Amino acid sequence: MSTAREKAKTIVGNLISTLDKKGIRVLAVDFDQTLIKIHSGGVWKDSTDNLAKHVRPCMKDLLEVALQREMIVCIVTFHSQPWIIRELLKKLLKK
């Protein structure tokens, strides 16, 4: 029997497959309250490790699968600290 997490990963895989079949090669993901569960207020004063705790697991899966399938992935935000987001993505995606 599949766990909820495994089902979510299957759904993400199907979504990326559908985008690929339609010729969509770019995935743009909003940061606050989409990639992460909270609104950072545009400034993060804590560590990226603590910020990583707020990443939605399904969004992490989405980014991983999109990158595995060689899609262009970009993060859309008004956040004033892009280096924090860059560091967070490096930790999440281990690339």
Summary of the structure (lengths in Angstrom):
residues: 95
radius of gyration: 13.9
end to end distance: 31.7
largest distance: 43.9
contacts: 239
relative contact order: 0.20
helix: 55%
strand: 13%
